[in-house]
Every structure is written in C-alpha cells, then in structure tokens.
Amino acid sequence: MSSNHLHGDLGPGLLEEVAPKVFSYVQPDGTWFINNTGFIVGESAVVSIDTTSTELRNRAYLDAIASVTKNPVTLVVNTHHHADHTHGNYLFTDATIISHTTCRKVMMATGIPDYRAAFPGVEWGDLRFRAPDLTFEGSTTVHLDDLDIELFDLGHVAHTDGDVLAWLPEHGVLFTGDLIFHGGTPFALFGSIQGTLDALDTIEEQGADVIVPGHGPAFGGREIGKVLDAQRAYLQFVQEAAAEGVASARSPVEQASATDLGEFDRLTDAERLAGNLHVAYRENPEADYEWVGFENAIGDMIAFNGGMLPRCLA
Ligand SMILES: [Zn+2]
C-alpha cells in the first residue's frame, strides 16, 4: 500500500508542538474516521491522547511520534469508544489503555465494528481488538514526570455516554475528543444534542489557551469563543428544526429534507443532520417519538444524502 493511497489529496497528519513537549496531530480533512490525536513527551515515556482509524493511519501516527522521541508510549487515553479514536489501541504494545468505564463497556459489547458495507473502499488494514485496560469515572490524574494530565468526564451523556477530556493545567491545553468538530458537522447520534451543548459550557469554563478537538484544526486564544459559539449555533439549529418537525408532524428524515441548512451547509458531512434530528426528537418533550435504533437513523442519513453512503476518505 503506497503512502499515496493513505493520504490521497488530503495530505499527511499535521504535527504541531502546541506547548512545550505537547503535540497535536491533526489529520486533514477531519471528515468521517479522520480524527485527531496528540501526545505528551516525558523524560522516558509518552502519553497519547487517542489513536486513529485505519492501520496505515495509525502507523503514520506512530512514525510522527518517533520523529520527535524514541521514548515508548506507555499510556493511551481513549476519549470515547468510537472506532476512529480506538482502532489503533493494539499497535501501542507498550501502553496501558485508559478510558471511561462506559467506553470500555461499549467496546467490549461491540468488538471491532464491521463498517465494510457502510464505508466501502476504506482500507482498514489488519485491525486487532484491544479494549482499555484501566477505567475510571469522575476524574483521575496522570503524572508524567512533574506534569499533570487531568482526565475527567462530564457526568452526563454528550458525544457518547463515556466521554473523557484531557486537561494540562500547566500549559492550558485541552483535548476534547469529539465534543468539538471544528469545521465539520457535530455528530450526536450516539449521545445527546443538549448534552453536547452543556459540554461546550464546561469546555468554555475550563479557560483553555489551546484546544485540540476530535476533528478539524486545533485552535486557541480569541478563536476559542468563536469556535464554541459556532458549535452551539449548529446544535441549537438542530433543536429548532426538531421543534418545527414535531409541530408539523414530520418524521426526522422528512424534517431534514424540509430544512434549509443555510450557513451550516459549509460544514463537512452535512448528512449528519438526519441522524442528529433523531436525537433532538428524542430529547424534545413535545415529541411523540420512539427511538428507531442506530441502523435506521443511519439509513435516514443515507436517504437524506440522496441515497448515497456518507463520503469516507479514511
Ligand atoms: Zn466520535
């Protein structure tokens, strides 16, 4: 497999030292299964925040780490159970994998999901299942030499039931996982629209200088308020569309088709609207709505996408 196939027109992952010995690894273009990771280099060990989706992408990430340090990665944090963040766990052979208790539970129940039908053409590689070794709820602190890496959950469902954020207080760096899709359409099908909105408040209160989101470029300073507001605006737009759909007795997919995405049309993976609406209906107290299950909700995303499967360039 050539590296051309891996990167296509998207280009390789972008390695950036966002604080001393703290690196973000941002994979363009941040669409389906093309997520971000990051790592912190200690005197004799490395801590990685998340892994990535395909074997090739994980090997490229390992190469990026090796370009900075020969120290082994001894701890990997899974921010949530989704395959793009956890598939690579097995390649970190020297590492303990830590996650939220629920993240491990979901992974144990699903194993390696079979995405061949939903995302044909993706070269997943020789994936091996590796669940987290160590789990927690609430918060815990990783000590890398004299640097603290604070891991904490939200206490509620947001992107998933079992999201973990990683906070480096000395450097003001926050890894949010998929609570933020910078430049992409937020996706709450496995979680909660309102819970994701609440998570954005928690993120803002953290007062970070730099935020590494789960997808899309890292950002900092004055950009933080703008990015968080843009995420909020989309999620509130979904709630308003759901309220309109409920009042008009439309199904979520009918409401998706009746909705003008307007400014949100610029976000990648716009078909997520149909899935997000299912969640917003479920959370709307006026709705007489029965949850249809993930497969049907994903089917609606495909229907809303003109019958096409979501575009996946991973
Ligand atoms: Zn995710």
py3Dmol code that shows the C-alpha trace and the ligand (Angstrom):
import py3Dmol

protein = """\
ATOM      1  CA  MET A   1       0.000   0.000   0.000  1.00  0.00           C
ATOM      2  CA  SER A   2       1.543   3.303  -1.015  1.00  0.00           C
ATOM      3  CA  SER A   3       1.516   6.360   1.138  1.00  0.00           C
ATOM      4  CA  ASN A   4      -0.317   7.977  -1.766  1.00  0.00           C
ATOM      5  CA  HIS A   5      -3.280   5.799  -1.032  1.00  0.00           C
ATOM      6  CA  LEU A   6      -3.128   6.784   2.615  1.00  0.00           C
ATOM      7  CA  HIS A   7      -3.035  10.492   2.140  1.00  0.00           C
ATOM      8  CA  GLY A   8      -4.621  10.931  -1.257  1.00  0.00           C
ATOM      9  CA  ASP A   9      -5.196  14.610  -1.840  1.00  0.00           C
ATOM     10  CA  LEU A  10      -5.686  15.247   1.858  1.00  0.00           C
ATOM     11  CA  GLY A  11      -2.038  15.427   2.865  1.00  0.00           C
ATOM     12  CA  PRO A  12      -0.395  13.816   5.903  1.00  0.00           C
ATOM     13  CA  GLY A  13      -1.237  14.426   9.533  1.00  0.00           C
ATOM     14  CA  LEU A  14      -0.002  17.789  10.791  1.00  0.00           C
ATOM     15  CA  LEU A  15       2.252  17.619  13.794  1.00  0.00           C
ATOM     16  CA  GLU A  16       2.407  20.784  15.882  1.00  0.00           C
ATOM     17  CA  GLU A  17       4.001  21.491  19.254  1.00  0.00           C
ATOM     18  CA  VAL A  18       1.130  23.395  20.874  1.00  0.00           C
ATOM     19  CA  ALA A  19       3.004  23.731  24.207  1.00  0.00           C
ATOM     20  CA  PRO A  20       6.478  22.552  25.303  1.00  0.00           C
ATOM     21  CA  LYS A  21       6.589  18.770  24.669  1.00  0.00           C
ATOM     22  CA  VAL A  22       2.833  18.729  23.937  1.00  0.00           C
ATOM     23  CA  PHE A  23       1.924  17.839  20.352  1.00  0.00           C
ATOM     24  CA  SER A  24      -1.289  17.833  18.368  1.00  0.00           C
ATOM     25  CA  TYR A  25      -1.606  15.521  15.372  1.00  0.00           C
ATOM     26  CA  VAL A  26      -4.342  16.897  13.164  1.00  0.00           C
ATOM     27  CA  GLN A  27      -5.396  14.817  10.179  1.00  0.00           C
ATOM     28  CA  PRO A  28      -6.897  16.667   7.247  1.00  0.00           C
ATOM     29  CA  ASP A  29      -9.696  16.945   6.369  1.00  0.00           C
ATOM     30  CA  GLY A  30     -11.335  15.874   9.610  1.00  0.00           C
ATOM     31  CA  THR A  31     -14.254  14.089   7.925  1.00  0.00           C
ATOM     32  CA  TRP A  32     -15.576  10.577   8.681  1.00  0.00           C
ATOM     33  CA  PHE A  33     -12.950   8.466  10.505  1.00  0.00           C
ATOM     34  CA  ILE A  34     -10.223  11.095  10.007  1.00  0.00           C
ATOM     35  CA  ASN A  35      -9.703  12.212  13.584  1.00  0.00           C
ATOM     36  CA  ASN A  36      -7.083  13.992  15.648  1.00  0.00           C
ATOM     37  CA  THR A  37      -4.742  12.613  18.243  1.00  0.00           C
ATOM     38  CA  GLY A  38      -1.997  14.162  20.325  1.00  0.00           C
ATOM     39  CA  PHE A  39       0.814  13.217  22.655  1.00  0.00           C
ATOM     40  CA  ILE A  40       2.877  14.494  25.532  1.00  0.00           C
ATOM     41  CA  VAL A  41       6.567  13.623  25.777  1.00  0.00           C
ATOM     42  CA  GLY A  42       8.110  12.887  29.167  1.00  0.00           C
ATOM     43  CA  GLU A  43      11.686  12.073  30.251  1.00  0.00           C
ATOM     44  CA  SER A  44      11.310   8.392  29.485  1.00  0.00           C
ATOM     45  CA  ALA A  45       7.706   7.862  28.393  1.00  0.00           C
ATOM     46  CA  VAL A  46       4.994   9.272  26.149  1.00  0.00           C
ATOM     47  CA  VAL A  47       1.256   9.658  26.789  1.00  0.00           C
ATOM     48  CA  SER A  48      -1.003   9.588  23.724  1.00  0.00           C
ATOM     49  CA  ILE A  49      -4.481  11.031  23.589  1.00  0.00           C
ATOM     50  CA  ASP A  50      -6.448   8.656  21.347  1.00  0.00           C
ATOM     51  CA  THR A  51      -5.383   6.570  18.386  1.00  0.00           C
ATOM     52  CA  THR A  52      -6.818   6.667  14.879  1.00  0.00           C
ATOM     53  CA  SER A  53      -8.928   4.650  12.456  1.00  0.00           C
ATOM     54  CA  THR A  54      -7.025   2.529   9.932  1.00  0.00           C
ATOM     55  CA  GLU A  55      -3.846   0.512  10.392  1.00  0.00           C
ATOM     56  CA  LEU A  56      -1.996   2.751   7.914  1.00  0.00           C
ATOM     57  CA  ARG A  57      -3.112   5.930   9.625  1.00  0.00           C
ATOM     58  CA  ASN A  58      -2.052   4.511  12.995  1.00  0.00           C
ATOM     59  CA  ARG A  59       1.358   3.534  11.638  1.00  0.00           C
ATOM     60  CA  ALA A  60       1.758   7.044  10.209  1.00  0.00           C
ATOM     61  CA  TYR A  61       0.862   8.436  13.648  1.00  0.00           C
ATOM     62  CA  LEU A  62       3.450   6.177  15.310  1.00  0.00           C
ATOM     63  CA  ASP A  63       6.013   7.451  12.789  1.00  0.00           C
ATOM     64  CA  ALA A  64       5.083  11.029  13.706  1.00  0.00           C
ATOM     65  CA  ILE A  65       5.691  10.269  17.390  1.00  0.00           C
ATOM     66  CA  ALA A  66       9.002   8.567  16.521  1.00  0.00           C
ATOM     67  CA  SER A  67      10.069  11.679  14.610  1.00  0.00           C
ATOM     68  CA  VAL A  68      10.010  13.558  17.939  1.00  0.00           C
ATOM     69  CA  THR A  69      11.098  10.992  20.531  1.00  0.00           C
ATOM     70  CA  LYS A  70      12.375   7.442  20.872  1.00  0.00           C
ATOM     71  CA  ASN A  71      10.549   7.081  24.194  1.00  0.00           C
ATOM     72  CA  PRO A  72       7.807   4.450  24.241  1.00  0.00           C
ATOM     73  CA  VAL A  73       4.136   5.364  24.527  1.00  0.00           C
ATOM     74  CA  THR A  74       3.257   3.873  27.909  1.00  0.00           C
ATOM     75  CA  LEU A  75      -0.261   5.267  28.268  1.00  0.00           C
ATOM     76  CA  VAL A  76      -3.043   5.846  25.748  1.00  0.00           C
ATOM     77  CA  VAL A  77      -6.177   7.754  26.711  1.00  0.00           C
ATOM     78  CA  ASN A  78      -9.334   6.870  24.756  1.00  0.00           C
ATOM     79  CA  THR A  79     -11.579   9.950  24.793  1.00  0.00           C
ATOM     80  CA  HIS A  80     -14.570   7.754  23.792  1.00  0.00           C
ATOM     81  CA  HIS A  81     -15.328   4.407  22.198  1.00  0.00           C
ATOM     82  CA  HIS A  82     -15.668   5.412  18.532  1.00  0.00           C
ATOM     83  CA  ALA A  83     -13.574   3.353  16.153  1.00  0.00           C
ATOM     84  CA  ASP A  84     -11.595   6.260  14.745  1.00  0.00           C
ATOM     85  CA  HIS A  85     -10.272   7.004  18.244  1.00  0.00           C
ATOM     86  CA  THR A  86      -9.709   3.425  19.435  1.00  0.00           C
ATOM     87  CA  HIS A  87      -8.907   1.155  16.482  1.00  0.00           C
ATOM     88  CA  GLY A  88      -5.190   1.767  16.901  1.00  0.00           C
ATOM     89  CA  ASN A  89      -5.021   0.735  20.565  1.00  0.00           C
ATOM     90  CA  TYR A  90      -3.500  -2.636  19.644  1.00  0.00           C
ATOM     91  CA  LEU A  91      -0.485  -1.039  17.952  1.00  0.00           C
ATOM     92  CA  PHE A  92       0.602   0.658  21.192  1.00  0.00           C
ATOM     93  CA  THR A  93       2.137  -2.509  22.553  1.00  0.00           C
ATOM     94  CA  ASP A  94       3.972  -0.845  25.461  1.00  0.00           C
ATOM     95  CA  ALA A  95       0.921   1.106  26.608  1.00  0.00           C
ATOM     96  CA  THR A  96      -1.776   0.769  29.184  1.00  0.00           C
ATOM     97  CA  ILE A  97      -5.056   1.979  27.662  1.00  0.00           C
ATOM     98  CA  ILE A  98      -7.263   4.094  29.918  1.00  0.00           C
ATOM     99  CA  SER A  99     -10.866   5.175  29.304  1.00  0.00           C
ATOM    100  CA  HIS A 100     -14.172   5.903  30.946  1.00  0.00           C
ATOM    101  CA  THR A 101     -15.849   2.781  32.360  1.00  0.00           C
ATOM    102  CA  THR A 102     -18.715   3.079  29.866  1.00  0.00           C
ATOM    103  CA  CYS A 103     -16.338   3.440  26.926  1.00  0.00           C
ATOM    104  CA  ARG A 104     -14.796   0.068  27.757  1.00  0.00           C
ATOM    105  CA  LYS A 105     -18.223  -1.489  28.293  1.00  0.00           C
ATOM    106  CA  VAL A 106     -19.406  -0.410  24.838  1.00  0.00           C
ATOM    107  CA  MET A 107     -16.181  -1.580  23.214  1.00  0.00           C
ATOM    108  CA  MET A 108     -16.432  -4.981  24.899  1.00  0.00           C
ATOM    109  CA  ALA A 109     -20.001  -5.325  23.626  1.00  0.00           C
ATOM    110  CA  THR A 110     -19.221  -4.346  20.016  1.00  0.00           C
ATOM    111  CA  GLY A 111     -15.663  -5.542  19.389  1.00  0.00           C
ATOM    112  CA  ILE A 112     -14.346  -4.225  16.074  1.00  0.00           C
ATOM    113  CA  PRO A 113     -17.409  -2.924  14.242  1.00  0.00           C
ATOM    114  CA  ASP A 114     -17.806  -4.105  10.648  1.00  0.00           C
ATOM    115  CA  TYR A 115     -18.013  -0.963   8.536  1.00  0.00           C
ATOM    116  CA  ARG A 116     -17.399  -2.618   5.174  1.00  0.00           C
ATOM    117  CA  ALA A 117     -20.981  -2.099   3.994  1.00  0.00           C
ATOM    118  CA  ALA A 118     -21.429   1.436   5.311  1.00  0.00           C
ATOM    119  CA  PHE A 119     -17.963   2.658   4.294  1.00  0.00           C
ATOM    120  CA  PRO A 120     -16.827   0.567   1.317  1.00  0.00           C
ATOM    121  CA  GLY A 121     -13.416   1.302  -0.121  1.00  0.00           C
ATOM    122  CA  VAL A 122     -11.737   2.066   3.202  1.00  0.00           C
ATOM    123  CA  GLU A 123      -8.565   0.001   3.717  1.00  0.00           C
ATOM    124  CA  TRP A 124      -8.921  -0.715   7.424  1.00  0.00           C
ATOM    125  CA  GLY A 125      -5.840  -2.953   7.480  1.00  0.00           C
ATOM    126  CA  ASP A 126      -5.181  -5.836   9.857  1.00  0.00           C
ATOM    127  CA  LEU A 127      -7.042  -4.494  12.868  1.00  0.00           C
ATOM    128  CA  ARG A 128      -6.918  -6.316  16.214  1.00  0.00           C
ATOM    129  CA  PHE A 129      -9.309  -5.644  19.027  1.00  0.00           C
ATOM    130  CA  ARG A 130      -7.801  -4.056  22.123  1.00  0.00           C
ATOM    131  CA  ALA A 131     -10.056  -2.744  24.847  1.00  0.00           C
ATOM    132  CA  PRO A 132      -8.933  -0.333  27.574  1.00  0.00           C
ATOM    133  CA  ASP A 133      -7.057  -1.945  30.489  1.00  0.00           C
ATOM    134  CA  LEU A 134      -7.900   0.666  33.066  1.00  0.00           C
ATOM    135  CA  THR A 135     -11.149   2.572  33.562  1.00  0.00           C
ATOM    136  CA  PHE A 136     -12.466   5.393  35.723  1.00  0.00           C
ATOM    137  CA  GLU A 137     -15.450   7.635  36.307  1.00  0.00           C
ATOM    138  CA  GLY A 138     -15.303  11.214  37.509  1.00  0.00           C
ATOM    139  CA  SER A 139     -11.677  12.238  37.288  1.00  0.00           C
ATOM    140  CA  THR A 140      -8.152  10.990  37.661  1.00  0.00           C
ATOM    141  CA  THR A 141      -4.694  12.478  37.182  1.00  0.00           C
ATOM    142  CA  VAL A 142      -1.844  11.042  35.152  1.00  0.00           C
ATOM    143  CA  HIS A 143       1.589  12.143  36.375  1.00  0.00           C
ATOM    144  CA  LEU A 144       4.153  12.314  33.605  1.00  0.00           C
ATOM    145  CA  ASP A 145       7.314  13.339  35.466  1.00  0.00           C
ATOM    146  CA  ASP A 146       6.179  16.579  37.125  1.00  0.00           C
ATOM    147  CA  LEU A 147       3.457  17.323  34.579  1.00  0.00           C
ATOM    148  CA  ASP A 148      -0.187  16.676  35.484  1.00  0.00           C
ATOM    149  CA  ILE A 149      -2.584  15.376  32.854  1.00  0.00           C
ATOM    150  CA  GLU A 150      -6.056  15.625  34.337  1.00  0.00           C
ATOM    151  CA  LEU A 151      -8.649  13.292  32.856  1.00  0.00           C
ATOM    152  CA  PHE A 152     -12.287  13.987  33.602  1.00  0.00           C
ATOM    153  CA  ASP A 153     -15.752  13.013  32.429  1.00  0.00           C
ATOM    154  CA  LEU A 154     -18.801  15.256  32.201  1.00  0.00           C
ATOM    155  CA  GLY A 155     -21.173  13.292  34.430  1.00  0.00           C
ATOM    156  CA  HIS A 156     -23.717  13.186  31.594  1.00  0.00           C
ATOM    157  CA  VAL A 157     -24.150  11.896  28.047  1.00  0.00           C
ATOM    158  CA  ALA A 158     -22.742  14.248  25.389  1.00  0.00           C
ATOM    159  CA  HIS A 159     -20.970  12.961  22.259  1.00  0.00           C
ATOM    160  CA  THR A 160     -21.297   9.486  23.800  1.00  0.00           C
ATOM    161  CA  ASP A 161     -22.070   8.032  27.198  1.00  0.00           C
ATOM    162  CA  GLY A 162     -18.465   7.935  28.404  1.00  0.00           C
ATOM    163  CA  ASP A 163     -16.634  10.991  27.064  1.00  0.00           C
ATOM    164  CA  VAL A 164     -13.302  11.900  28.630  1.00  0.00           C
ATOM    165  CA  LEU A 165     -11.426  15.191  28.306  1.00  0.00           C
ATOM    166  CA  ALA A 166      -7.698  15.610  28.942  1.00  0.00           C
ATOM    167  CA  TRP A 167      -6.550  18.850  30.555  1.00  0.00           C
ATOM    168  CA  LEU A 168      -2.989  20.041  31.038  1.00  0.00           C
ATOM    169  CA  PRO A 169      -3.298  22.825  33.629  1.00  0.00           C
ATOM    170  CA  GLU A 170       0.367  23.893  33.419  1.00  0.00           C
ATOM    171  CA  HIS A 171       0.035  24.568  29.694  1.00  0.00           C
ATOM    172  CA  GLY A 172      -3.656  25.436  29.340  1.00  0.00           C
ATOM    173  CA  VAL A 173      -4.103  22.729  26.703  1.00  0.00           C
ATOM    174  CA  LEU A 174      -7.403  20.847  26.473  1.00  0.00           C
ATOM    175  CA  PHE A 175      -8.085  17.743  24.378  1.00  0.00           C
ATOM    176  CA  THR A 176     -11.850  17.486  23.918  1.00  0.00           C
ATOM    177  CA  GLY A 177     -12.321  14.407  21.736  1.00  0.00           C
ATOM    178  CA  ASP A 178     -15.433  14.628  19.563  1.00  0.00           C
ATOM    179  CA  LEU A 179     -17.240  17.126  21.761  1.00  0.00           C
ATOM    180  CA  ILE A 180     -15.961  19.506  19.066  1.00  0.00           C
ATOM    181  CA  PHE A 181     -15.891  19.040  15.277  1.00  0.00           C
ATOM    182  CA  HIS A 182     -14.014  22.128  14.083  1.00  0.00           C
ATOM    183  CA  GLY A 183     -15.184  22.821  10.524  1.00  0.00           C
ATOM    184  CA  GLY A 184     -17.293  19.668  10.454  1.00  0.00           C
ATOM    185  CA  THR A 185     -20.869  18.891  11.356  1.00  0.00           C
ATOM    186  CA  PRO A 186     -21.217  17.996  15.034  1.00  0.00           C
ATOM    187  CA  PHE A 187     -22.496  14.434  15.421  1.00  0.00           C
ATOM    188  CA  ALA A 188     -24.585  13.394  18.408  1.00  0.00           C
ATOM    189  CA  LEU A 189     -26.266  10.233  17.126  1.00  0.00           C
ATOM    190  CA  PHE A 190     -24.545   8.184  19.849  1.00  0.00           C
ATOM    191  CA  GLY A 191     -25.148  10.782  22.524  1.00  0.00           C
ATOM    192  CA  SER A 192     -27.158  13.900  23.199  1.00  0.00           C
ATOM    193  CA  ILE A 193     -27.683  17.248  21.479  1.00  0.00           C
ATOM    194  CA  GLN A 194     -28.423  19.027  24.765  1.00  0.00           C
ATOM    195  CA  GLY A 195     -25.622  17.142  26.498  1.00  0.00           C
ATOM    196  CA  THR A 196     -23.170  18.317  23.840  1.00  0.00           C
ATOM    197  CA  LEU A 197     -24.376  21.897  24.332  1.00  0.00           C
ATOM    198  CA  ASP A 198     -23.802  21.527  28.072  1.00  0.00           C
ATOM    199  CA  ALA A 199     -20.345  20.075  27.381  1.00  0.00           C
ATOM    200  CA  LEU A 200     -19.430  23.196  25.406  1.00  0.00           C
ATOM    201  CA  ASP A 201     -20.172  25.275  28.533  1.00  0.00           C
ATOM    202  CA  THR A 202     -17.862  23.026  30.561  1.00  0.00           C
ATOM    203  CA  ILE A 203     -15.180  23.396  27.900  1.00  0.00           C
ATOM    204  CA  GLU A 204     -15.518  27.189  27.908  1.00  0.00           C
ATOM    205  CA  GLU A 205     -15.318  27.309  31.720  1.00  0.00           C
ATOM    206  CA  GLN A 206     -12.053  25.385  31.587  1.00  0.00           C
ATOM    207  CA  GLY A 207     -10.408  28.551  30.275  1.00  0.00           C
ATOM    208  CA  ALA A 208      -8.001  26.790  27.927  1.00  0.00           C
ATOM    209  CA  ASP A 209      -5.387  28.612  25.865  1.00  0.00           C
ATOM    210  CA  VAL A 210      -5.320  25.877  23.216  1.00  0.00           C
ATOM    211  CA  ILE A 211      -7.996  23.328  22.347  1.00  0.00           C
ATOM    212  CA  VAL A 212      -7.331  20.185  20.331  1.00  0.00           C
ATOM    213  CA  PRO A 213     -10.718  18.961  19.066  1.00  0.00           C
ATOM    214  CA  GLY A 214     -11.553  15.431  17.925  1.00  0.00           C
ATOM    215  CA  HIS A 215     -11.744  16.539  14.302  1.00  0.00           C
ATOM    216  CA  GLY A 216     -10.502  19.643  12.499  1.00  0.00           C
ATOM    217  CA  PRO A 217      -7.713  22.108  13.297  1.00  0.00           C
ATOM    218  CA  ALA A 218      -6.555  22.946  16.809  1.00  0.00           C
ATOM    219  CA  PHE A 219      -7.411  26.483  17.879  1.00  0.00           C
ATOM    220  CA  GLY A 220      -6.659  28.915  20.647  1.00  0.00           C
ATOM    221  CA  GLY A 221      -6.923  32.405  22.057  1.00  0.00           C
ATOM    222  CA  ARG A 222      -9.750  34.540  20.751  1.00  0.00           C
ATOM    223  CA  GLU A 223     -10.725  31.827  18.272  1.00  0.00           C
ATOM    224  CA  ILE A 224     -11.993  29.649  21.119  1.00  0.00           C
ATOM    225  CA  GLY A 225     -15.144  31.675  21.763  1.00  0.00           C
ATOM    226  CA  LYS A 226     -15.928  31.803  18.052  1.00  0.00           C
ATOM    227  CA  VAL A 227     -15.499  28.063  17.508  1.00  0.00           C
ATOM    228  CA  LEU A 228     -17.567  27.178  20.573  1.00  0.00           C
ATOM    229  CA  ASP A 229     -20.318  29.585  19.504  1.00  0.00           C
ATOM    230  CA  ALA A 230     -20.354  28.070  16.011  1.00  0.00           C
ATOM    231  CA  GLN A 231     -20.763  24.579  17.519  1.00  0.00           C
ATOM    232  CA  ARG A 232     -23.568  25.859  19.759  1.00  0.00           C
ATOM    233  CA  ALA A 233     -25.290  27.568  16.835  1.00  0.00           C
ATOM    234  CA  TYR A 234     -25.445  24.322  14.877  1.00  0.00           C
ATOM    235  CA  LEU A 235     -26.746  22.266  17.812  1.00  0.00           C
ATOM    236  CA  GLN A 236     -29.405  24.876  18.609  1.00  0.00           C
ATOM    237  CA  PHE A 237     -30.335  24.953  14.920  1.00  0.00           C
ATOM    238  CA  VAL A 238     -30.914  21.177  15.118  1.00  0.00           C
ATOM    239  CA  GLN A 239     -33.089  21.609  18.218  1.00  0.00           C
ATOM    240  CA  GLU A 240     -35.128  24.315  16.466  1.00  0.00           C
ATOM    241  CA  ALA A 241     -35.513  22.194  13.331  1.00  0.00           C
ATOM    242  CA  ALA A 242     -36.693  19.298  15.518  1.00  0.00           C
ATOM    243  CA  ALA A 243     -39.256  21.534  17.226  1.00  0.00           C
ATOM    244  CA  GLU A 244     -40.532  22.620  13.814  1.00  0.00           C
ATOM    245  CA  GLY A 245     -40.666  18.999  12.638  1.00  0.00           C
ATOM    246  CA  VAL A 246     -42.555  17.909  15.744  1.00  0.00           C
ATOM    247  CA  ALA A 247     -45.068  20.764  15.318  1.00  0.00           C
ATOM    248  CA  SER A 248     -45.531  19.821  11.654  1.00  0.00           C
ATOM    249  CA  ALA A 249     -45.830  16.081  12.392  1.00  0.00           C
ATOM    250  CA  ARG A 250     -42.879  15.326  10.105  1.00  0.00           C
ATOM    251  CA  SER A 251     -40.545  12.394  10.681  1.00  0.00           C
ATOM    252  CA  PRO A 252     -36.896  13.288  11.328  1.00  0.00           C
ATOM    253  CA  VAL A 253     -35.879  12.478   7.751  1.00  0.00           C
ATOM    254  CA  GLU A 254     -38.807  14.460   6.342  1.00  0.00           C
ATOM    255  CA  GLN A 255     -37.782  17.367   8.537  1.00  0.00           C
ATOM    256  CA  ALA A 256     -34.157  17.053   7.387  1.00  0.00           C
ATOM    257  CA  SER A 257     -35.300  17.385   3.769  1.00  0.00           C
ATOM    258  CA  ALA A 258     -37.515  20.351   4.656  1.00  0.00           C
ATOM    259  CA  THR A 259     -34.670  22.137   6.470  1.00  0.00           C
ATOM    260  CA  ASP A 260     -32.505  24.759   4.780  1.00  0.00           C
ATOM    261  CA  LEU A 261     -29.015  24.211   6.196  1.00  0.00           C
ATOM    262  CA  GLY A 262     -28.104  27.803   5.368  1.00  0.00           C
ATOM    263  CA  GLU A 263     -24.664  28.705   6.763  1.00  0.00           C
ATOM    264  CA  PHE A 264     -24.224  25.136   8.077  1.00  0.00           C
ATOM    265  CA  ASP A 265     -24.112  23.862   4.509  1.00  0.00           C
ATOM    266  CA  ARG A 266     -20.406  24.781   4.600  1.00  0.00           C
ATOM    267  CA  LEU A 267     -19.671  22.204   7.294  1.00  0.00           C
ATOM    268  CA  THR A 268     -18.421  18.821   6.094  1.00  0.00           C
ATOM    269  CA  ASP A 269     -20.565  15.680   6.471  1.00  0.00           C
ATOM    270  CA  ALA A 270     -23.831  17.642   6.346  1.00  0.00           C
ATOM    271  CA  GLU A 271     -25.836  14.385   6.079  1.00  0.00           C
ATOM    272  CA  ARG A 272     -25.395  14.068   9.845  1.00  0.00           C
ATOM    273  CA  LEU A 273     -28.389  16.395  10.181  1.00  0.00           C
ATOM    274  CA  ALA A 274     -30.780  13.468   9.688  1.00  0.00           C
ATOM    275  CA  GLY A 275     -29.102  11.471  12.478  1.00  0.00           C
ATOM    276  CA  ASN A 276     -28.858  14.468  14.779  1.00  0.00           C
ATOM    277  CA  LEU A 277     -32.575  15.150  14.299  1.00  0.00           C
ATOM    278  CA  HIS A 278     -33.436  11.689  15.630  1.00  0.00           C
ATOM    279  CA  VAL A 279     -31.617  12.593  18.833  1.00  0.00           C
ATOM    280  CA  ALA A 280     -33.214  16.047  19.009  1.00  0.00           C
ATOM    281  CA  TYR A 281     -36.679  14.485  18.552  1.00  0.00           C
ATOM    282  CA  ARG A 282     -35.909  12.020  21.340  1.00  0.00           C
ATOM    283  CA  GLU A 283     -34.971  14.951  23.590  1.00  0.00           C
ATOM    284  CA  ASN A 284     -37.957  17.138  22.643  1.00  0.00           C
ATOM    285  CA  PRO A 285     -40.633  16.881  25.361  1.00  0.00           C
ATOM    286  CA  GLU A 286     -43.389  17.704  22.835  1.00  0.00           C
ATOM    287  CA  ALA A 287     -42.434  14.880  20.505  1.00  0.00           C
ATOM    288  CA  ASP A 288     -44.363  11.631  20.289  1.00  0.00           C
ATOM    289  CA  TYR A 289     -41.247   9.854  19.140  1.00  0.00           C
ATOM    290  CA  GLU A 290     -39.949   6.356  19.529  1.00  0.00           C
ATOM    291  CA  TRP A 291     -36.205   5.777  19.100  1.00  0.00           C
ATOM    292  CA  VAL A 292     -35.616   3.854  15.863  1.00  0.00           C
ATOM    293  CA  GLY A 293     -32.151   2.483  16.571  1.00  0.00           C
ATOM    294  CA  PHE A 294     -28.784   3.409  15.083  1.00  0.00           C
ATOM    295  CA  GLU A 295     -29.166   1.464  11.835  1.00  0.00           C
ATOM    296  CA  ASN A 296     -32.443   3.150  10.885  1.00  0.00           C
ATOM    297  CA  ALA A 297     -31.109   6.562  11.847  1.00  0.00           C
ATOM    298  CA  ILE A 298     -28.037   5.956   9.678  1.00  0.00           C
ATOM    299  CA  GLY A 299     -30.384   4.776   6.906  1.00  0.00           C
ATOM    300  CA  ASP A 300     -32.123   8.146   7.154  1.00  0.00           C
ATOM    301  CA  MET A 301     -28.762   9.913   6.835  1.00  0.00           C
ATOM    302  CA  ILE A 302     -28.186   7.989   3.592  1.00  0.00           C
ATOM    303  CA  ALA A 303     -31.712   8.800   2.350  1.00  0.00           C
ATOM    304  CA  PHE A 304     -31.161  12.478   3.201  1.00  0.00           C
ATOM    305  CA  ASN A 305     -27.822  12.247   1.352  1.00  0.00           C
ATOM    306  CA  GLY A 306     -29.715  11.423  -1.852  1.00  0.00           C
ATOM    307  CA  GLY A 307     -29.326   7.682  -1.351  1.00  0.00           C
ATOM    308  CA  MET A 308     -25.522   7.925  -1.258  1.00  0.00           C
ATOM    309  CA  LEU A 309     -23.398   6.463   1.506  1.00  0.00           C
ATOM    310  CA  PRO A 310     -21.508   9.091   3.523  1.00  0.00           C
ATOM    311  CA  ARG A 311     -18.255  10.041   1.796  1.00  0.00           C
ATOM    312  CA  CYS A 312     -15.376   8.497   3.741  1.00  0.00           C
ATOM    313  CA  LEU A 313     -11.797   9.245   2.716  1.00  0.00           C
ATOM    314  CA  ALA A 314     -10.101   7.426   5.579  1.00  0.00           C
TER     315      ALA A 314
END
"""
ligand_1 = """\
1
ZN
Zn -16.778 10.166 17.958
"""
view = py3Dmol.view(width=600, height=400)
view.addModel(protein, "pdb")
view.setStyle({"model": 0}, {"cartoon": {"style": "trace"}})
view.addModel(ligand_1, "xyz")
view.setStyle({"model": 1}, {"stick": {}})
view.zoomTo()
view.show()
